[in-house]
Amino acid sequence: MNFSSPEFLDQVRKKDPEALTAIVKAYGKQIFRASLGAGLREQEAEEVVQETFTAFVQNVSRFEGRSHIRTWLFGILYNKIAESRRKKKRDLANDSIDDVFESRFDMNGSWTRPPRDVEALFSDSELRDQIGSCMEGLSDNQKNAFMLREVEGFPSPEVCEILGVTATNLGVLIYRARNNLRECLEAMGVGK
């Protein structure tokens, strides 16, 4: 199916169920993976994907076809991810420090789950967790640029359009993301 054809775009703008279903089938898994890659938990990622497609359907009449449908969807996705993060930060800001302390330490002040020894961090799932942890230290723009360009393999011009940045700015974002990830992983003992 040619998602760029004027006929298909006309069907999409008219909210034709078959056309919308084709878009969900074509991009749903990719958008879900990108949500997970952006650091959302599975349930949060599912919610963001649903919100992305809901916003797409609600606003599809405004889609002019100047960019690819995928580009427009990913633009919506990253706006929804940003909204989700803002909401999460507001919720976390209301958490009491006592709750956090009690969840990490016992009555004697000892760790309930002590930090793990670097030597024990060599399985694939642990490495993924480490990378995910390091990704949390990146700015939203760095994280999104890195995920779109390096993980999802989007071409640079499309990433620039999705994120609303120049090619030079994208290069800086990717460089900083790689550098910060490398430093974080080295600090965790990965690669030593």
MDAnalysis code that builds the backbone (N, CA, C; Angstrom):
import MDAnalysis as mda
import numpy as np

u = mda.Universe.empty(576, n_residues=192, atom_resindex=np.repeat(np.arange(192), 3), trajectory=True)
u.add_TopologyAttr("name", ["N", "CA", "C"] * 192)
u.add_TopologyAttr("resid", np.arange(1, 193))
u.add_TopologyAttr("resname", ["MET", "ASN", "PHE", "SER", "SER", "PRO", "GLU", "PHE", "LEU", "ASP", "GLN", "VAL", "ARG", "LYS", "LYS", "ASP", "PRO", "GLU", "ALA", "LEU", "THR", "ALA", "ILE", "VAL", "LYS", "ALA", "TYR", "GLY", "LYS", "GLN", "ILE", "PHE", "ARG", "ALA", "SER", "LEU", "GLY", "ALA", "GLY", "LEU", "ARG", "GLU", "GLN", "GLU", "ALA", "GLU", "GLU", "VAL", "VAL", "GLN", "GLU", "THR", "PHE", "THR", "ALA", "PHE", "VAL", "GLN", "ASN", "VAL", "SER", "ARG", "PHE", "GLU", "GLY", "ARG", "SER", "HIS", "ILE", "ARG", "THR", "TRP", "LEU", "PHE", "GLY", "ILE", "LEU", "TYR", "ASN", "LYS", "ILE", "ALA", "GLU", "SER", "ARG", "ARG", "LYS", "LYS", "LYS", "ARG", "ASP", "LEU", "ALA", "ASN", "ASP", "SER", "ILE", "ASP", "ASP", "VAL", "PHE", "GLU", "SER", "ARG", "PHE", "ASP", "MET", "ASN", "GLY", "SER", "TRP", "THR", "ARG", "PRO", "PRO", "ARG", "ASP", "VAL", "GLU", "ALA", "LEU", "PHE", "SER", "ASP", "SER", "GLU", "LEU", "ARG", "ASP", "GLN", "ILE", "GLY", "SER", "CYS", "MET", "GLU", "GLY", "LEU", "SER", "ASP", "ASN", "GLN", "LYS", "ASN", "ALA", "PHE", "MET", "LEU", "ARG", "GLU", "VAL", "GLU", "GLY", "PHE", "PRO", "SER", "PRO", "GLU", "VAL", "CYS", "GLU", "ILE", "LEU", "GLY", "VAL", "THR", "ALA", "THR", "ASN", "LEU", "GLY", "VAL", "LEU", "ILE", "TYR", "ARG", "ALA", "ARG", "ASN", "ASN", "LEU", "ARG", "GLU", "CYS", "LEU", "GLU", "ALA", "MET", "GLY", "VAL", "GLY", "LYS"])
u.atoms.positions = np.array([
    [0.855, -1.175, 0.000],
    [0.000, 0.000, 0.000],
    [0.897, 1.233, 0.000],
    [0.599, 2.189, -0.868],
    [1.380, 3.417, -0.983],
    [0.768, 4.484, -0.074],
    [1.413, 4.702, 1.066],
    [0.887, 5.656, 2.045],
    [1.022, 7.102, 1.596],
    [1.787, 7.342, 0.535],
    [1.994, 8.707, 0.065],
    [1.077, 9.080, -1.102],
    [0.340, 8.110, -1.623],
    [-0.500, 8.411, -2.785],
    [-1.636, 9.361, -2.399],
    [-1.994, 10.272, -3.292],
    [-3.089, 11.207, -2.991],
    [-4.400, 10.497, -2.659],
    [-4.641, 9.373, -3.309],
    [-5.883, 8.638, -3.051],
    [-5.912, 8.106, -1.613],
    [-4.773, 7.523, -1.201],
    [-4.708, 6.987, 0.155],
    [-4.832, 8.111, 1.182],
    [-4.119, 9.208, 0.948],
    [-4.181, 10.342, 1.878],
    [-5.602, 10.893, 1.972],
    [-6.314, 10.875, 0.863],
    [-7.713, 11.321, 0.882],
    [-8.552, 10.383, 1.752],
    [-8.306, 9.064, 1.632],
    [-9.020, 8.096, 2.471],
    [-8.708, 8.327, 3.953],
    [-7.445, 8.620, 4.243],
    [-7.033, 8.855, 5.625],
    [-7.749, 10.082, 6.169],
    [-7.757, 11.169, 5.400],
    [-8.400, 12.402, 5.862],
    [-9.900, 12.209, 6.088],
    [-10.496, 11.288, 5.337],
    [-11.924, 10.989, 5.514],
    [-12.140, 9.961, 6.625],
    [-11.053, 9.582, 7.283],
    [-11.077, 8.622, 8.397],
    [-11.649, 7.269, 7.984],
    [-11.261, 6.835, 6.784],
    [-11.676, 5.532, 6.284],
    [-11.091, 4.452, 7.201],
    [-11.942, 3.581, 7.766],
    [-11.461, 2.566, 8.719],
    [-10.354, 1.677, 8.150],
    [-10.455, 1.300, 6.888],
    [-9.434, 0.430, 6.288],
    [-8.094, 1.151, 6.199],
    [-8.113, 2.412, 5.812],
    [-6.870, 3.185, 5.700],
    [-6.246, 3.387, 7.077],
    [-7.065, 3.724, 8.072],
    [-6.541, 3.929, 9.427],
    [-5.993, 2.626, 10.004],
    [-6.670, 1.522, 9.745],
    [-6.192, 0.221, 10.201],
    [-4.851, -0.111, 9.560],
    [-4.694, 0.200, 8.286],
    [-3.428, -0.053, 7.595],
    [-2.288, 0.736, 8.233],
    [-2.567, 1.961, 8.634],
    [-1.537, 2.791, 9.273],
    [-1.158, 2.215, 10.634],
    [-2.152, 1.808, 11.413],
    [-1.872, 1.221, 12.725],
    [-1.049, -0.053, 12.562],
    [-1.416, -0.906, 11.607],
    [-0.674, -2.147, 11.380],
    [0.747, -1.857, 10.915],
    [0.913, -0.841, 10.082],
    [2.231, -0.529, 9.532],
    [3.165, 0.083, 10.569],
    [2.638, 0.911, 11.463],
    [3.509, 1.680, 12.350],
    [3.313, 1.428, 13.840],
    [2.304, 0.663, 14.214],
    [2.017, 0.453, 15.629],
    [3.177, -0.138, 16.411],
    [3.770, -1.224, 15.896],
    [4.881, -1.862, 16.609],
    [6.094, -0.951, 16.674],
    [6.352, -0.235, 15.593],
    [7.496, 0.674, 15.563],
    [7.321, 1.810, 16.573],
    [6.127, 2.334, 16.664],
    [5.848, 3.407, 17.626],
    [5.935, 2.876, 19.054],
    [5.466, 1.659, 19.268],
    [5.573, 1.048, 20.593],
    [7.032, 0.863, 20.984],
    [7.865, 0.335, 20.055],
    [9.294, 0.168, 20.323],
    [9.957, 1.505, 20.644],
    [9.596, 2.533, 19.887],
    [10.178, 3.860, 20.130],
    [9.774, 4.373, 21.506],
    [8.561, 4.084, 21.937],
    [8.104, 4.494, 23.267],
    [8.912, 3.804, 24.353],
    [9.141, 2.508, 24.174],
    [9.962, 1.775, 25.136],
    [11.393, 2.307, 25.119],
    [11.884, 2.566, 23.911],
    [13.235, 3.084, 23.769],
    [13.407, 4.455, 24.385],
    [12.328, 5.206, 24.477],
    [12.374, 6.535, 25.094],
    [12.342, 6.440, 26.613],
    [12.289, 5.209, 27.130],
    [12.375, 5.029, 28.571],
    [11.055, 4.812, 29.277],
    [9.974, 4.656, 28.526],
    [8.689, 4.412, 29.172],
    [8.560, 2.934, 29.532],
    [7.875, 2.672, 30.628],
    [7.566, 1.289, 30.980],
    [6.512, 0.780, 30.008],
    [6.360, -0.531, 29.961],
    [5.471, -1.140, 28.973],
    [4.054, -0.566, 29.034],
    [3.483, -0.461, 30.227],
    [2.123, 0.060, 30.355],
    [2.055, 1.522, 29.919],
    [3.057, 2.318, 30.321],
    [3.100, 3.729, 29.904],
    [3.233, 3.824, 28.386],
    [4.072, 2.947, 27.815],
    [4.275, 2.954, 26.366],
    [2.974, 2.627, 25.637],
    [2.240, 1.644, 26.147],
    [0.961, 1.284, 25.526],
    [-0.004, 2.467, 25.555],
    [-0.044, 3.168, 26.691],
    [-0.932, 4.332, 26.812],
    [-0.524, 5.440, 25.843],
    [0.780, 5.681, 25.738],
    [1.268, 6.733, 24.843],
    [0.982, 6.372, 23.386],
    [1.120, 5.105, 23.037],
    [0.808, 4.675, 21.664],
    [-0.675, 4.908, 21.369],
    [-1.533, 4.549, 22.319],
    [-2.965, 4.781, 22.131],
    [-3.260, 6.271, 21.990],
    [-2.640, 7.080, 22.836],
    [-2.847, 8.527, 22.764],
    [-2.336, 9.083, 21.436],
    [-1.239, 8.522, 20.945],
    [-0.672, 8.969, 19.669],
    [-1.654, 8.711, 18.533],
    [-2.176, 7.489, 18.466],
    [-3.112, 7.174, 17.385],
    [-4.434, 7.919, 17.550],
    [-4.856, 8.135, 18.786],
    [-6.082, 8.916, 19.017],
    [-5.900, 10.338, 18.517],
    [-4.768, 10.944, 18.850],
    [-4.488, 12.314, 18.389],
    [-4.367, 12.349, 16.863],
    [-3.769, 11.304, 16.295],
    [-3.645, 11.227, 14.840],
    [-5.026, 11.236, 14.186],
    [-5.918, 10.383, 14.682],
    [-7.262, 10.297, 14.098],
    [-8.026, 11.606, 14.303],
    [-7.898, 12.195, 15.482],
    [-8.612, 13.445, 15.757],
    [-8.130, 14.596, 14.883],
    [-6.859, 14.587, 14.514],
    [-6.284, 15.715, 13.788],
    [-5.914, 15.395, 12.351],
    [-6.293, 14.224, 11.857],
    [-5.870, 13.790, 10.531],
    [-6.364, 14.724, 9.423],
    [-7.456, 15.417, 9.647],
    [-7.967, 16.334, 8.617],
    [-6.981, 17.476, 8.357],
    [-6.111, 17.766, 9.337],
    [-5.109, 18.826, 9.170],
    [-3.845, 18.337, 8.479],
    [-3.701, 17.024, 8.314],
    [-2.505, 16.470, 7.674],
    [-2.509, 16.864, 6.204],
    [-1.496, 17.607, 5.808],
    [-1.432, 18.134, 4.446],
    [-0.675, 17.230, 3.487],
    [0.030, 16.241, 3.987],
    [0.760, 15.330, 3.117],
    [2.122, 15.841, 2.697],
    [2.591, 16.938, 3.306],
    [3.907, 17.464, 2.941],
    [5.029, 16.602, 3.512],
    [4.758, 15.881, 4.563],
    [5.729, 14.940, 5.123],
    [5.108, 13.544, 5.031],
    [5.903, 12.562, 5.327],
    [5.410, 11.187, 5.328],
    [4.512, 10.996, 6.556],
    [3.533, 10.128, 6.461],
    [2.629, 9.845, 7.580],
    [3.430, 9.411, 8.804],
    [4.467, 8.591, 8.582],
    [5.299, 8.114, 9.689],
    [5.933, 9.289, 10.423],
    [6.413, 10.272, 9.686],
    [7.039, 11.445, 10.292],
    [6.034, 12.185, 11.161],
    [4.836, 12.345, 10.651],
    [3.789, 13.042, 11.399],
    [3.424, 12.261, 12.658],
    [3.288, 10.932, 12.528],
    [2.975, 10.084, 13.676],
    [4.062, 10.183, 14.753],
    [5.323, 10.133, 14.334],
    [6.404, 10.205, 15.310],
    [6.480, 11.587, 15.950],
    [6.116, 12.626, 15.227],
    [6.032, 13.951, 15.839],
    [4.991, 13.970, 16.941],
    [3.837, 13.370, 16.665],
    [2.784, 13.262, 17.682],
    [3.282, 12.422, 18.856],
    [3.934, 11.292, 18.532],
    [4.444, 10.398, 19.574],
    [5.366, 11.139, 20.532],
    [6.319, 11.885, 20.003],
    [7.283, 12.540, 20.889],
    [6.645, 13.666, 21.688],
    [5.609, 14.268, 21.166],
    [4.848, 15.231, 21.980],
    [4.131, 14.509, 23.116],
    [3.560, 13.344, 22.831],
    [2.861, 12.572, 23.865],
    [3.839, 12.046, 24.915],
    [5.046, 11.658, 24.488],
    [6.065, 11.204, 25.436],
    [6.446, 12.365, 26.349],
    [6.621, 13.549, 25.771],
    [6.969, 14.725, 26.575],
    [5.855, 15.031, 27.579],
    [4.599, 14.931, 27.150],
    [3.477, 15.140, 28.068],
    [3.511, 14.117, 29.198],
    [3.789, 12.865, 28.857],
    [3.835, 11.797, 29.850],
    [4.942, 12.064, 30.867],
    [6.091, 12.528, 30.396],
    [7.207, 12.824, 31.307],
    [6.878, 13.996, 32.226],
    [6.242, 15.029, 31.667],
    [5.862, 16.170, 32.504],
    [4.902, 15.724, 33.602],
    [3.936, 14.887, 33.242],
    [2.976, 14.382, 34.226],
    [3.691, 13.545, 35.283],
    [4.611, 12.709, 34.846],
    [5.358, 11.863, 35.773],
    [6.186, 12.716, 36.733],
    [6.820, 13.768, 36.216],
    [7.617, 14.651, 37.074],
    [6.734, 15.354, 38.098],
    [5.553, 15.782, 37.669],
    [4.626, 16.414, 38.625],
    [4.242, 15.424, 39.716],
    [3.953, 14.182, 39.306],
    [3.570, 13.163, 40.280],
    [4.717, 12.850, 41.230],
    [5.943, 12.743, 40.697],
    [7.096, 12.442, 41.539],
    [7.423, 13.593, 42.479],
    [7.172, 14.807, 42.022],
    [7.446, 15.966, 42.864],
    [6.584, 15.940, 44.121],
    [5.480, 15.238, 44.061],
    [4.585, 15.161, 45.206],
    [4.909, 13.988, 46.131],
    [5.876, 13.120, 45.722],
    [6.280, 12.014, 46.583],
    [7.068, 12.550, 47.770],
    [6.805, 12.007, 48.910],
    [7.517, 12.443, 50.108],
    [8.878, 11.753, 50.169],
    [9.883, 12.468, 50.645],
    [11.224, 11.911, 50.784],
    [11.224, 10.753, 51.766],
    [10.339, 10.806, 52.725],
    [10.246, 9.705, 53.689],
    [9.851, 8.410, 52.999],
    [8.911, 8.487, 52.057],
    [8.498, 7.291, 51.323],
    [9.657, 6.722, 50.527],
    [10.413, 7.599, 49.894],
    [11.559, 7.156, 49.107],
    [12.590, 6.513, 50.025],
    [12.899, 7.157, 51.132],
    [13.888, 6.626, 52.078],
    [13.454, 5.263, 52.597],
    [12.203, 5.168, 53.005],
    [11.702, 3.910, 53.562],
    [11.701, 2.788, 52.544],
    [11.541, 3.110, 51.272],
    [11.532, 2.069, 50.252],
    [12.939, 1.557, 49.942],
    [13.982, 2.312, 50.320],
    [15.351, 1.917, 49.978],
    [16.186, 1.444, 51.168],
    [15.794, 1.829, 52.379],
    [16.589, 1.487, 53.552],
    [15.705, 0.855, 54.628],
    [16.329, -0.029, 55.426],
    [15.573, -0.630, 56.528],
    [15.665, 0.260, 57.767],
    [15.143, -0.210, 58.898],
    [15.087, 0.591, 60.124],
    [16.479, 0.927, 60.671],
    [17.488, 0.119, 60.318],
    [18.850, 0.361, 60.800],
    [19.650, 1.263, 59.860],
    [19.035, 1.698, 58.775],
    [19.734, 2.539, 57.808],
    [20.523, 1.752, 56.779],
    [20.322, 0.445, 56.734],
    [21.009, -0.401, 55.750],
    [20.150, -0.511, 54.492],
    [20.819, -0.722, 53.374],
    [20.103, -0.894, 52.112],
    [19.152, -2.075, 52.196],
    [17.935, -1.925, 51.683],
    [17.053, -3.088, 51.563],
    [17.474, -3.900, 50.348],
    [17.916, -3.228, 49.309],
    [18.494, -3.876, 48.118],
    [19.778, -3.102, 47.797],
    [20.921, -3.598, 48.244],
    [22.161, -2.850, 48.027],
    [22.505, -2.766, 46.544],
    [23.280, -1.733, 46.164],
    [23.728, -1.644, 44.772],
    [24.516, -2.909, 44.432],
    [24.368, -3.355, 43.193],
    [25.009, -4.607, 42.801],
    [26.477, -4.394, 42.457],
    [27.242, -5.438, 42.673],
    [28.663, -5.431, 42.353],
    [28.827, -5.369, 40.834],
    [29.792, -4.600, 40.383],
    [30.023, -4.435, 38.944],
    [30.279, -5.776, 38.277],
    [30.921, -6.693, 38.981],
    [31.253, -7.995, 38.404],
    [30.001, -8.806, 38.061],
    [28.876, -8.472, 38.683],
    [27.647, -9.236, 38.456],
    [26.815, -8.672, 37.317],
    [27.334, -7.680, 36.578],
    [26.527, -6.984, 35.581],
    [26.834, -7.392, 34.143],
    [26.846, -8.683, 33.847],
    [27.258, -9.071, 32.512],
    [26.218, -9.816, 31.682],
    [24.997, -9.910, 32.097],
    [23.998, -10.560, 31.247],
    [23.329, -9.510, 30.368],
    [22.756, -9.935, 29.275],
    [22.128, -9.004, 28.327],
    [21.031, -8.166, 28.972],
    [20.186, -8.789, 29.782],
    [19.099, -8.026, 30.390],
    [19.659, -6.974, 31.339],
    [20.736, -7.296, 32.019],
    [21.348, -6.320, 32.913],
    [21.954, -5.168, 32.121],
    [22.576, -5.481, 30.995],
    [23.162, -4.436, 30.164],
    [22.065, -3.521, 29.623],
    [20.941, -4.105, 29.209],
    [19.813, -3.284, 28.743],
    [19.322, -2.366, 29.851],
    [19.261, -2.898, 31.068],
    [18.841, -2.073, 32.206],
    [19.829, -0.935, 32.439],
    [21.121, -1.234, 32.316],
    [22.146, -0.209, 32.495],
    [22.015, 0.880, 31.433],
    [21.834, 0.461, 30.195],
    [21.674, 1.441, 29.117],
    [20.431, 2.277, 29.370],
    [19.346, 1.620, 29.782],
    [18.117, 2.350, 30.102],
    [18.337, 3.355, 31.217],
    [19.098, 2.951, 32.205],
    [19.407, 3.855, 33.310],
    [20.227, 5.040, 32.822],
    [21.193, 4.775, 31.980],
    [22.020, 5.859, 31.431],
    [21.191, 6.765, 30.519],
    [20.236, 6.193, 29.813],
    [19.377, 6.995, 28.931],
    [18.581, 8.005, 29.751],
    [18.248, 7.652, 30.997],
    [17.495, 8.565, 31.853],
    [18.279, 9.844, 32.126],
    [19.617, 9.760, 32.044],
    [20.448, 10.926, 32.299],
    [20.542, 11.885, 31.120],
    [20.018, 11.475, 29.968],
    [20.057, 12.338, 28.791],
    [18.887, 13.312, 28.815],
    [19.067, 14.436, 28.165],
    [17.939, 15.363, 28.014],
    [16.920, 14.705, 27.085],
    [15.694, 15.180, 27.119],
    [14.655, 14.603, 26.252],
    [15.056, 14.701, 24.788],
    [15.602, 15.844, 24.365],
    [16.003, 16.003, 22.967],
    [17.122, 15.045, 22.598],
    [18.110, 14.872, 23.484],
    [19.200, 13.936, 23.200],
    [18.666, 12.516, 23.087],
    [17.805, 12.148, 24.032],
    [17.248, 10.799, 24.046],
    [16.430, 10.540, 22.775],
    [15.567, 11.483, 22.418],
    [14.734, 11.306, 21.231],
    [15.569, 11.258, 19.963],
    [16.561, 12.133, 19.846],
    [17.431, 12.142, 18.667],
    [18.179, 10.825, 18.547],
    [18.728, 10.360, 19.666],
    [19.484, 9.106, 19.664],
    [18.596, 7.925, 19.277],
    [17.405, 7.856, 19.876],
    [16.504, 6.736, 19.586],
    [16.070, 6.731, 18.125],
    [15.675, 7.887, 17.620],
    [15.199, 7.946, 16.235],
    [16.315, 7.642, 15.246],
    [17.485, 8.240, 15.446],
    [18.571, 8.115, 14.478],
    [19.327, 6.808, 14.643],
    [19.752, 6.495, 15.846],
    [20.641, 5.361, 16.062],
    [19.913, 4.034, 16.272],
    [18.762, 4.058, 16.925],
    [18.054, 2.815, 17.219],
    [17.034, 2.493, 16.125],
    [16.187, 3.464, 15.811],
    [15.155, 3.233, 14.804],
    [15.688, 3.375, 13.381],
    [16.829, 4.050, 13.205],
    [17.451, 4.166, 11.882],
    [16.792, 5.166, 10.952],
    [16.085, 6.134, 11.501],
    [15.468, 7.152, 10.665],
    [16.553, 7.984, 9.997],
    [16.327, 8.432, 8.763],
    [17.298, 9.325, 8.129],
    [17.342, 10.669, 8.852],
    [18.508, 11.300, 8.844],
    [18.693, 12.559, 9.572],
    [17.666, 13.629, 9.206],
    [17.359, 13.845, 7.907],
    [16.363, 14.885, 7.600],
    [15.002, 14.615, 8.241],
    [14.615, 13.355, 8.323],
    [13.331, 13.015, 8.934],
    [13.375, 13.246, 10.445],
    [14.507, 12.912, 11.069],
    [14.657, 13.152, 12.505],
    [14.598, 14.653, 12.776],
    [15.266, 15.443, 11.927],
    [15.243, 16.904, 12.089],
    [13.814, 17.427, 12.014],
    [13.038, 16.895, 11.076],
    [11.660, 17.346, 10.918],
    [10.800, 16.955, 12.124],
    [10.972, 15.724, 12.593],
    [10.193, 15.247, 13.732],
    [10.482, 16.074, 14.979],
    [11.766, 16.329, 15.218],
    [12.162, 17.028, 16.443],
    [12.188, 18.540, 16.296],
    [12.059, 19.025, 15.061],
    [12.072, 20.466, 14.831],
    [13.433, 21.090, 15.096],
    [14.513, 20.407, 14.673],
    [15.866, 20.915, 14.867],
    [16.595, 20.985, 13.531],
    [17.686, 21.733, 13.496],
    [18.510, 21.803, 12.294],
    [19.426, 20.591, 12.245],
    [20.029, 20.363, 11.073],
    [20.960, 19.245, 10.924],
    [22.154, 19.413, 11.855],
    [22.634, 20.638, 12.010],
    [23.765, 20.905, 12.907],
    [23.378, 20.586, 14.344],
    [22.195, 21.030, 14.753],
    [21.727, 20.766, 16.107],
    [21.563, 19.268, 16.334],
    [21.060, 18.553, 15.325],
    [20.911, 17.101, 15.445],
    [22.271, 16.454, 15.672],
    [23.290, 16.898, 14.922],
    [24.633, 16.354, 15.103],
    [25.139, 16.563, 16.522],
    [24.888, 17.736, 17.077],
    [25.303, 18.033, 18.450],
    [24.545, 17.137, 19.430],
    [23.231, 16.989, 19.225],
    [22.426, 16.141, 20.113],
    [22.923, 14.692, 20.108],
    [23.202, 14.156, 18.904],
    [23.679, 12.773, 18.784],
    [25.051, 12.636, 19.446],
    [25.951, 13.591, 19.187],
    [27.292, 13.547, 19.780],
    [27.204, 13.544, 21.312],
    [26.414, 14.462, 21.851],
    [26.297, 14.547, 23.316],
    [25.656, 13.296, 23.899],
    [24.645, 12.766, 23.204],
    [23.986, 11.545, 23.693],
    [24.993, 10.396, 23.737],
    [25.735, 10.199, 22.651],
    [26.728, 9.112, 22.611],
    [27.775, 9.297, 23.710],
    [28.279, 10.523, 23.836],
    [29.313, 10.803, 24.817],
    [28.807, 10.559, 26.242],
    [27.605, 11.062, 26.541],
    [27.039, 10.873, 27.877],
    [26.767, 9.400, 28.171],
    [26.268, 8.666, 27.168],
    [26.024, 7.233, 27.360],
    [27.337, 6.495, 27.612],
    [28.363, 6.810, 26.827],
    [29.665, 6.164, 26.997],
    [30.210, 6.426, 28.400],
    [30.183, 7.688, 28.832],
    [30.698, 8.030, 30.160],
    [29.900, 7.334, 31.266],
    [28.596, 7.302, 31.133],
    [27.747, 6.655, 32.140],
    [28.033, 5.157, 32.218],
    [28.108, 4.504, 31.049],
    [28.366, 3.071, 31.039],
    [29.755, 2.750, 31.576],
    [30.740, 3.585, 31.236],
    [32.088, 3.378, 31.781],
    [32.084, 3.530, 33.304],
    [31.330, 4.512, 33.800],
    [31.240, 4.719, 35.247],
    [30.615, 3.512, 35.938],
    [29.759, 2.791, 35.206],
    [29.132, 1.583, 35.754],
    [30.035, 0.350, 35.608],
    [31.169, 0.544, 34.933],
    [32.096, -0.574, 34.769],
    [31.874, -1.360, 33.507],
    [31.000, -0.930, 32.629],
    [30.769, -1.637, 31.376],
    [31.914, -1.329, 30.433],
    [32.476, -2.348, 29.828],
    [33.543, -2.160, 28.849],
    [34.922, -2.069, 29.465],
    [35.029, -2.247, 30.764],
    [36.363, -2.203, 31.407],
    [36.876, -3.593, 31.636],
])
